[in-house]
Amino acid sequence: MDERVTEESLEAENRIYARIFDGIMDRRLTPGTKLPERELCELFSASRSLVRRVLQRLAHYHVVELRPNRGAIVATPTPEETRQIFQARRALEGALVRLAAQHATPADIDGLRQQLHVEHEAMHGSDQPAWARLASTFHLRVARLANNAILENYLKEIVSRCSLIVALYEPQGNAACEHDEHAGIVACLERGDGENAARLMEEHLVELERHICLRQPDARPSLKDRLGL
């Protein structure tokens, strides 16, 4: 019988979810990595029902695959899925950035410029996992300015799936997003120029997809090491 979901167990669930999700976003948990329930229970000192809830949440966002009788693995997008995901992302972010141009305040623009500054520091610090995370965060911050929670939630799912694609197919050393391209989008938002912001976003995402090369990941460290435990 599943344990009762208490405030304490929900806090533990969120902590484990964040650790696994961050491992995926930081490219420590690469596509195809097995996520055995028993091992996760031991690593996190958690019950099996709690671990299962975490894996089901991750599967909801398509970053984990739950395979009947074979356990969970980090999802492995196919080349066709990659094409479709980027196609959907371009359409979605075009709509979001147009809305953001209508709603962004001077304070919002200042926040985006601060984000660009942090991106710049990470880029020159050669911290690729942080760089990739900040690149995704930029897109989600722009989406938040659109004031459309439904579209924003759709983008969260797509960005998560794109992070998997980058982890699987993009050569090490490449930027997940180019800093200067982000800066150009912010400049358009500051002017309230939604059409040019959408055009730059389209070009930006096309370029991101162009950097993807179809390859499989090399062998990686143990699950414990990948989770930073």
C-alpha positions in Angstrom: 0.0 0.0 0.0 1.3 3.4 -0.9 2.4 5.7 2.0 0.2 8.6 2.8 1.4 11.8 1.0 2.3 14.1 3.9 4.0 17.4 3.8 7.3 15.7 4.7 7.0 13.1 2.0 6.1 15.7 -0.6 9.2 17.7 0.4 11.3 14.5 0.0 9.6 13.8 -3.4 10.4 17.3 -4.6 14.0 17.0 -3.5 14.5 13.7 -5.3 12.7 15.0 -8.4 14.9 18.1 -8.5 18.1 16.0 -8.0 17.3 13.7 -10.9 15.9 16.5 -13.1 19.0 18.6 -12.5 21.2 15.7 -13.3 19.5 15.5 -16.7 19.6 19.2 -17.3 23.3 19.3 -16.3 24.0 16.3 -18.7 25.2 14.1 -15.9 22.3 11.7 -16.5 22.4 11.1 -20.2 19.7 9.5 -22.4 19.5 5.8 -21.8 20.7 5.9 -18.3 18.9 3.3 -16.2 17.1 4.5 -13.1 16.6 1.3 -11.0 14.0 1.8 -8.3 15.9 -0.2 -5.7 19.1 1.8 -6.2 17.3 5.1 -6.1 15.6 4.0 -2.8 19.0 3.2 -1.3 20.7 6.4 -2.6 17.9 8.7 -1.3 16.9 6.6 1.7 13.4 6.7 0.3 10.4 4.3 0.1 9.6 2.6 -3.2 6.3 4.3 -3.5 7.9 7.7 -3.2 10.5 6.9 -5.8 7.8 5.7 -8.1 5.9 9.0 -7.8 9.1 10.8 -8.7 9.6 8.7 -11.8 6.0 9.1 -12.8 6.3 12.9 -12.6 9.5 12.7 -14.8 7.7 10.5 -17.3 4.9 13.0 -17.5 7.4 15.5 -18.9 8.8 12.8 -21.3 12.3 13.1 -19.7 12.0 9.5 -18.4 10.6 6.4 -20.0 8.8 3.8 -17.8 9.2 0.5 -19.5 6.9 -2.4 -18.3 8.9 -5.0 -16.4 12.2 -3.4 -17.3 12.2 -0.3 -15.2 12.8 3.4 -15.9 15.5 5.0 -18.1 16.3 8.6 -19.1 14.4 9.1 -22.4 16.3 8.8 -25.7 14.8 11.0 -28.4 15.0 9.7 -31.9 16.1 11.8 -34.9 12.4 12.1 -36.0 11.3 13.1 -32.5 14.1 15.7 -32.5 12.8 17.2 -35.7 9.3 17.3 -34.4 10.3 18.8 -31.0 12.3 21.6 -32.5 9.5 22.3 -35.0 7.0 22.6 -32.1 9.4 24.7 -30.1 9.9 27.2 -32.9 6.1 27.6 -33.3 5.5 27.9 -29.5 8.3 30.3 -28.8 7.4 32.5 -31.7 3.9 33.0 -30.1 5.4 33.5 -26.6 7.9 36.1 -27.6 5.3 38.1 -29.4 3.2 38.1 -26.3 6.2 39.0 -24.2 6.9 42.0 -26.3 3.4 43.3 -25.5 3.6 42.7 -21.8 7.3 43.2 -20.8 7.9 46.1 -18.4 11.2 48.0 -17.9 11.7 46.0 -14.7 11.2 42.8 -16.8 13.8 43.9 -19.3 16.3 44.7 -16.5 15.8 41.2 -15.2 16.5 39.7 -18.6 19.7 41.8 -18.9 20.8 40.5 -15.5 20.2 37.0 -16.8 22.4 37.8 -19.8 25.2 39.0 -17.5 25.1 35.7 -15.6 25.1 33.8 -18.9 28.2 35.8 -20.0 30.0 35.0 -16.8 29.3 31.3 -17.1 30.3 31.3 -20.8 33.7 32.7 -20.0 34.1 30.5 -17.0 33.8 27.4 -19.3 31.1 25.9 -17.1 29.1 24.1 -19.8 26.5 22.5 -17.6 25.7 25.9 -16.0 25.8 27.5 -19.4 23.2 25.0 -20.7 21.0 25.5 -17.7 21.1 29.3 -18.0 20.3 29.1 -21.7 17.2 27.2 -20.9 16.3 29.5 -18.0 16.5 32.5 -20.4 13.8 31.0 -22.7 11.6 30.2 -19.7 11.9 33.7 -18.3 10.9 35.2 -21.7 7.9 32.8 -21.7 6.8 33.9 -18.3 6.6 37.5 -19.6 3.9 36.4 -22.1 1.4 36.1 -19.2 0.0 32.8 -20.6 0.5 30.0 -18.1 -0.8 27.3 -20.5 1.7 28.1 -23.2 4.5 28.5 -20.6 3.8 25.0 -19.2 4.0 23.6 -22.7 7.3 25.2 -23.2 8.7 23.8 -19.9 8.0 20.3 -21.2 9.6 21.0 -24.6 12.7 22.7 -23.1 13.1 19.6 -20.9 13.0 17.4 -23.9 15.4 19.7 -25.8 17.9 19.4 -23.0 17.9 15.6 -23.5 18.5 16.1 -27.2 21.4 18.4 -26.6 22.8 15.9 -24.1 22.5 13.1 -26.6 23.5 14.7 -29.9 25.4 18.0 -29.4 29.2 17.7 -29.3 30.9 18.7 -26.1 32.2 22.3 -26.2 29.3 23.8 -28.1 27.0 26.3 -26.5 23.4 25.2 -26.0 22.5 28.8 -27.0 24.5 31.7 -28.2 24.7 34.6 -25.8 24.6 37.3 -28.5 21.4 35.9 -30.0 19.7 36.1 -26.6 20.9 39.8 -26.4 19.3 40.6 -29.7 16.0 39.1 -28.6 16.0 41.2 -25.4 16.7 44.4 -27.5 13.6 43.7 -29.5 11.5 43.1 -26.4 12.7 46.4 -25.0 11.4 48.2 -28.1 8.2 46.2 -28.0 9.0 44.8 -31.4 7.4 41.4 -31.2 7.7 40.5 -34.9 11.5 41.0 -35.0 11.8 39.2 -31.7 10.0 36.3 -33.2 12.2 36.4 -36.3 15.3 36.3 -34.2 13.9 33.5 -32.0 13.2 31.5 -35.1 16.7 32.0 -36.4 18.1 31.2 -33.0 16.3 27.9 -32.7 17.1 26.9 -36.3 20.8 27.5 -35.5 20.5 25.5 -32.3 19.0 22.5 -34.1 21.7 22.8 -36.9 24.4 22.2 -34.3 22.9 18.8 -33.4 24.8 15.9 -34.8 23.4 12.4 -34.5 25.6 10.4 -32.2 25.3 8.2 -29.2 26.8 9.1 -25.8 29.9 7.5 -24.5 30.0 5.5 -21.3 29.3 7.5 -18.2 30.0 7.3 -14.4 27.8 5.4 -12.0 24.2 6.6 -11.2 25.4 7.7 -7.7 28.1 9.9 -9.3 25.8 11.3 -11.9 23.3 12.3 -9.1 26.1 14.0 -7.2 25.6 11.9 -4.2 
